[in-house]
Amino acid sequence: MSPNDGPLLLDTTAFSALFRGAERDLPYQKVTADRDLLVSFVTVGEVLKGAIKRGWGDQRVAELEVRIAAVGVIPGTIGVARAYARLSARFGTSKGDNDMWIVASSMALPETPAIVSGDGDFTELCEFAKIDLIQPGPVDE
């Protein structure tokens, strides 16, 4: 499977860009158009945490949850935990835990989806895991 077919796994930056829908987020919209989209359970937690910290009201959180429900959510499983353990053993504290959990979520699937991210930490993680990485916009180091 190439990054040109099959589902895409969105990291938190990519999911947030699609949710915002601002002009600066157009590169994310272009690479994800007409594709099945997935997020890790970790991304769900991160975006809900962001909403709570920003004091979003019930209506706006409900809209966010509708967007989450529109994509597939990869749950935490023993397979995801095994993949995370491999990544964590290799990278230790040099990479963010949540980034490793997101990559582990992709690794644990039978057909590994490419990851869409604007986070520079994913480059080395995806190379190690042999996962295609799509970085449609400026990369945050």
C-alpha positions in Angstrom: 0.0 0.0 0.0 1.4 3.4 -0.9 0.6 6.7 0.7 -1.6 7.4 -2.3 -4.2 4.8 -1.4 -5.7 3.5 1.8 -6.6 5.4 4.9 -4.5 8.1 6.5 -3.7 8.4 10.2 -3.9 12.1 11.3 -1.8 13.3 14.2 -3.2 15.9 16.5 -1.8 18.8 14.4 -3.4 17.4 11.2 -6.7 16.7 12.8 -6.8 20.2 14.4 -5.9 21.7 11.0 -8.9 20.0 9.4 -11.2 21.0 12.2 -10.2 24.6 12.0 -10.5 24.7 8.2 -8.6 28.0 8.0 -6.8 29.1 4.8 -3.4 28.2 6.3 -4.7 24.6 6.7 -5.4 24.1 3.0 -2.4 21.8 2.5 -3.9 19.4 5.0 -7.3 19.6 3.3 -5.7 18.8 -0.1 -3.8 15.7 1.0 -6.7 14.2 2.9 -9.4 14.9 0.3 -11.4 11.8 -0.6 -9.4 9.6 1.8 -10.6 7.5 4.8 -9.2 9.2 7.9 -8.2 7.7 11.2 -7.0 9.1 14.5 -5.4 7.4 17.5 -7.2 7.3 20.8 -4.3 9.6 21.9 -5.4 12.3 19.5 -8.9 12.2 20.8 -7.6 12.8 24.3 -5.3 15.6 23.1 -8.0 17.5 21.2 -10.5 17.2 24.1 -7.9 18.4 26.5 -7.3 21.4 24.3 -11.0 22.2 24.2 -11.3 22.0 28.0 -8.2 24.1 28.6 -9.5 26.8 26.2 -12.9 26.8 28.0 -15.0 25.7 25.1 -18.7 25.5 25.8 -20.8 22.4 25.5 -22.0 23.3 21.9 -18.4 23.6 20.6 -17.2 20.5 22.3 -20.2 18.6 20.9 -19.2 19.9 17.4 -15.7 18.6 18.0 -17.0 15.2 19.1 -19.1 15.0 15.9 -15.9 15.6 13.9 -14.1 12.9 15.9 -17.0 10.5 15.3 -16.7 11.1 11.5 -13.2 9.5 11.4 -12.1 6.1 12.6 -10.6 5.9 16.0 -7.8 3.4 16.7 -8.3 2.2 20.2 -5.6 1.3 22.7 -4.9 -2.4 22.4 -2.2 -4.8 23.4 -0.9 -4.6 19.9 -0.6 -0.8 20.2 1.0 -1.2 23.6 3.6 -3.6 22.2 4.4 -1.2 19.3 4.7 1.7 21.8 7.1 -0.4 23.9 9.4 -1.0 20.9 9.4 2.8 20.1 9.9 3.8 23.7 12.7 1.3 24.2 14.4 2.7 21.1 13.8 6.5 21.5 13.4 6.8 25.3 12.6 10.4 26.3 14.0 12.0 23.1 10.5 11.8 21.5 7.2 12.7 22.9 5.2 9.9 24.5 2.0 10.9 22.6 3.8 11.0 19.3 5.1 7.5 20.0 1.6 6.3 20.9 0.3 7.7 17.6 3.0 6.0 15.6 2.3 2.8 17.6 -1.4 3.0 16.7 -0.4 2.9 13.0 2.1 0.1 13.5 -0.5 -2.1 15.2 -2.8 -2.2 12.2 -2.7 -5.0 9.6 -2.4 -2.5 6.8 -0.2 0.3 8.2 -1.7 3.7 7.2 0.5 6.6 6.3 0.7 9.3 9.0 -0.2 13.0 8.2 1.7 15.3 10.6 3.2 18.8 10.9 5.4 17.7 13.8 9.1 17.2 13.1 9.3 14.4 15.8 7.5 12.0 13.4 10.2 11.9 10.8 12.6 9.7 12.8 9.8 7.7 14.4 8.2 6.9 11.0 11.6 6.0 9.5 12.2 3.5 12.3 8.7 2.0 12.0 8.8 2.0 8.2 5.7 4.1 7.9 5.1 6.6 5.2 4.9 10.2 6.5 3.1 13.0 4.8 4.0 16.5 6.0 1.8 18.8 3.9 2.6 22.1 5.6 5.4 23.8 7.6 6.9 21.3 10.1 7.1 22.3 13.8 10.5 21.2 15.1 
